[in-house]
Amino acid sequence: YPFSGTGTGLIGEYYDNRDFTNLKVVRLDETIDIPFSFDPPDPSMGGDHFSIIWKGFLVPEYTGTYTIYCLADDTFDVKIGNETVLFREEIMDVFHEFSGHVYLVAGKAYEIVVRMTEDTGAHEIHLKWESSPAVTKQVIPKENLFPAAHSIWDGGGADENWNTAANWSGNVVPNEESIVIFTNNFSSKNAMLNGDVQIRDLMALSDYSGNINLSDKTLSINGD
């Protein structure tokens, strides 16, 4: 992902429990910039006791040491590349901005994972950066964020075979970098492995009523 200003955001996984279980929604979020609210971040969820994970790649335009800021009221952590830049495990119900530092090289793609949990009451989260003098303090813009590759089973093919491109969103079979998603919002059709498969992660939402049949094949998951 050389910097081109064409980023679109990060993949957000929204869970209706604080422990990253009961996945409800997977969507593309342009930024991590949820305003102060008592309302749930998605209508399918409750306003308390939820968690969110954002995944993708961060590509800076300028080389330098960046200050990363995160404002939230409950637990969160921010991982960029191999570094955990920010981490708070204590539930305080107090909105406070924390900061950490990381050195980034222009045009290099860094894997970014941001996790947050919400206990009760109001919530918000804002992820910002700053690198003087090139980058003023601001919410990390979508132009610098690229979503992790994801594939949604839409069952559009004539069979149930995993390797049939028409069964996947965009008519592209998942690869080893793909986050694979099954949800009845797209299809309840069964899926069958017709060859060994290697992917980054697999998420079957709680509404998915189909079956993933391994047969005698191997499904390898290489993600975190």
N, C-alpha and C positions, 0 to 999 in steps of 0.2 A: 504494500500500500504506500507507494511514494506519495508525498503530499501533493494533492491536486485541488484541494478545496471542495472535493465532491463527496465528503463523508455524509452519511445519512443518520447516524445515531448508533445506539446500542440495543441489543435484544434484552428486554425486561421480562423476567419470570416472576409472576405474582402469585404468592401462596397465601391461603386463608388460615394459616397457623404460624406461630412465631418460630417454629423449628424447621422451616423450609419443607413442610409437607402440605398436602392437599393443594396441589398446583391448580390454579383457576384460569389464568390468562398468560399467554405469551404474545408480546407485541413489540413493535419497534418504537423506542422512545428517542426523540431527537437529542435530548439532553437529560441530565439528572438534575431536575429543578422543580421539585414538587412543592407548591406553596403551602403555607400554614392552613390547616383544615381539620375539622372533625369528621369529615365525610370519608368514606372508603376511597382508595385510589382507583377502584373499578367497581361498577355496580354489582358484580358477581361476588363481591367480598364484603366482609364486615369492616367496620371502621376501627376496630381494635384487634389486637392479637394477630397481626399479619406479618409477613416478611417478603422481601423483594431481592432478587439478584439481577444485576445488569452484567452482560458479558459482551466482549468485542475487542476492538483494537484501537489504540490511541496513537495518532501520528502527528508529532509536533512539526510546525513549520520552521522553528528556530532551534538551534543547539544551545543548551545552557542548563543551569540549575533552576528547577521549577519549584515553587512553593505550591503545594496542593492543599486546598481548604475543603473541609466538609462540615456543614452545619446540620445537626440533627438532634433529636431529643432522647433517643434511646440507642441501642447498640448499632455499630456499623464497623466495617473494615473496608479498606481500599488497597488493592494489590495491583501494581503496575510492573509488568515484566516479572522478575523474580523477587521483587521487593514488596513487603507489606509496608506501605507508606503511612497508613493511618489505621488505628485499631482502638475501638472502645467497647469493652464488654460489660460495663456497668449501666444498669437502667437507672436513669436519674430523673426522667420527666422534666428536664431542664434543657432549654435550647441553648446550645453553646457551639461555637465554631472552633474546630481543631485544625492544626496545620502540621504538615510534614514536608520533607524535601526529597527530590529525586532528580538525577541528572539524565537528560534526554537528548538524543541526537536527531537533528532535523531529518525528516523523511523516513525515519526508521519506525516500523510498526511494533508497538509494545502491546502485549496482551493486557487487558484491563478487566478486573472483576471487582465489582462493588456490591456489598451486601448490607442490608439494613433490616432491623426488626423493630416492630412497634408493639408496645405494651397496651396502654390505655390512654385516653384523652386525645388531645390534638397531636398532629404529626406534621413534619415537613423534612425535606432533605435537599441540599444544594451542594453540588460538586463544582468547585472553582479552581482556577490556577492563576499563577502570576510568574513572570520571569522578566525582571527589569533589565534593560529598558524596552525590550521588544514586545513583551506581552503584559498589558495591564491586567489588574485583578478583574476576573470575569468568570461567569459560568463557562465551563469548557464547551465550546460551540460544536454543533453537529458536524461542521466541516472537518473537524479533527477526529471524529469518531466513526468507526466502521463496525457494523454488526458482525458477530460471529456467524459463520455460515450455518444456515438452518434449512431443513427440508421437512415439509409437511406432507403426510400421507393423505392424498385426496382421492385415491381409488378410481382414477379416471381411466385406467387401462381395462382391457378386455379380460384380464386374468387377475389373480391375486399375487403374482410374483413380485418380490422385492425389487428385482433387477429390471422390471418393466418401467421405462422412463415415464410413460403416461400415467402411472400411479402416483407420481410425485408433483408437488408444486413446481411450476416452471419446466416440467418435463425433463428434470435432471435427477438421475439416481444419486443418492447420498454418497459422499466419499469419507475418507478418514478424518476430515476436518469438520464434518457436518454434525449439527445438533438435530436429532430426528424427533419429530413431534407427531403423536397420534391424538386426535380429538374428533369427537362427533360433529364439531362445528364444520369440519371438512368432509369426513367420511367415517362411517361405522364399519366399513368393509374389512374383512379379514386380510391379513398380510402373511405371506409365506416366503421364507428364505429359500431361494433356489440356487444358492451358492454361499460360500463363506463371506461374511460381512465384517468390515472394520469401520467404526464410526467414533466420533468424539463423545457423544452423550445420547441418551435415549430418554424421552419423556412421554409417558402415556398419561394424558390428563384423566381426571377421575370420571369424566363423562364418556370416555371411549368404551364402547360396548363390544368391539370386535376382538379378535384374537390374533396374536403374533405367533405364528407357528414356525418353530425352529427346524422341525423335521430332524434330519441327521446333520445339519449344518452348524457352523460356529458363528456366533455373534460376539465380536470383541468390542469393548468400550474402553477408549483410551483417555477419556477426559478426567478432570479433577473430581 
